[in-house]
Amino acid sequence: MKEKRFWIILTCVGLLVAAGTGTMIYLEYGKIDVARQEIAGLHTQIDSARELLKGTGALERDVVVLRETEAKIKEILPDEQDINNFVRDLRRFEEESGVRITGLKRKPKEVNRDNTSDFDKVAYQLTFEADAFQLLAFLDRIEGHARFMRVPKFKLGAATRRQVEEKGVAAHKIQMDVETYVYEQPDGPPPVKIENYDRKRELLLGETIRRQQNLRIDTYTYHGSHGRRDPWVDPRVPVSEDEGPGLPVQEQAEIVEGLVKATQEVQALWDEVRDASNVIIEMTQRAELEQKLAALEEDLRRTIDEGSIRFVQYERRLQLDVAEPVSKIRSEITEGQGGRGPTADALRELLDTMTRHLNQGEHELALVAYSSVEGRLDAALRDPVRKSLVEAIEKRAEEARILTDFAKLDISIQGVGLQEGQPPIALINGMALGEGDLVNPDLVISGIRAGEIEFMFRGVVLVRRF
């Protein structure tokens, strides 16, 4: 009995020990599985860290290059504070291109719920007047500006030919939308410090320069009209064969534009003279005014006399923007003299102008210049300083009259006869005449030579060559 109980107890103990051992083994296997999972997780983390380490170098390079090109990007895409410069740029384009802005307003901001970018579109609507070439010059400045700008649409109402003939300018009415984009940097963590940043920046200098060059805007230089016609209105008129081809349109434009610019300078100087704060400044500026005004009047007379401006638009502008303002300035100066006659500076400039006209054979232009003061010289004669100038001017005027009248004489020279020991003979207007003979009551032959005849006309010796 005792032996049997012993084996039963032993068997139970063995079973308990086996069960405990099995339980312990099972639990250890669970720990092993957990450990294996942790090891697998660590391997995954290690692999991720290795991938991150592989990409860190490239990411650092991109960040360095981006930081170095940030200034260039800001030039292209302004922030909200810099948008006022955008309006100033449009005004500067107006001045440089010659367009005349009549309206400038900011368009309402478009609401786009799907837009999750950091860029906001800013648009302005402009209304202005310009001819075709001023419009192209304005667009050229928009295209060539460092800031990103866009013209999504514009509408043009063409000037009529009648308006061009009346005003001298093809003032097309244009409505244009101009857009740019504003970049607002989103809120976020402060920039991460990059170790050895300066050295990495130097190593990436080539890539930085390449990125900056890619941001640079390539432009085309606009060279103006160059004789092209305005496609919305072509006011050119045909030129008759008797008048010849005339100057190219571009040259006519340059002549008129130069005279317009000179007129504007004279007008500004005249305004300064009238607003001078003291007599010394007025006298100094008046002397300069007389010099520039006389030169402008001389150029204007020569241009009109040559008849080189035939293009309707420029012919009208010459009248409206040059001839009429110059005449008005001269009239205002005359009225301001209060019956005292031209100043000494004005008389000197007139004398120089008449002398240049005479030296260049422009006798009638010298008389035109003289006519501007002819009725006001008596007052100047009472002044000893101006008297000598008036006398010299009147002498030049008399020379111009004689030369003008001589040029109008009908003198047909068919030839001369020169023989040694015999008085020379000239065949003039079908008559054989010698030295001392009269061609008409005012014209005497004073000398006959090969290729030319010397005449005495109203006390002046003049030569006609043939």
PyMOL commands that set and color helices and strands:
alter all, ss='L'
color gray80, all
select helices_A, chain A and resi 2-76+80-97+132-144+161-167+197-203+205-215+249-274+279-306+312-336+344-359+363-371+374-381+384-408
alter helices_A, ss='H'
color red, helices_A
select strands_A, chain A and resi 100-106+119-130+150-157+172-183+413-417+425-428+431-434+438-440+443-449+452-457+460-465
alter strands_A, ss='S'
color yellow, strands_A
deselect
rebuild
show_as cartoon
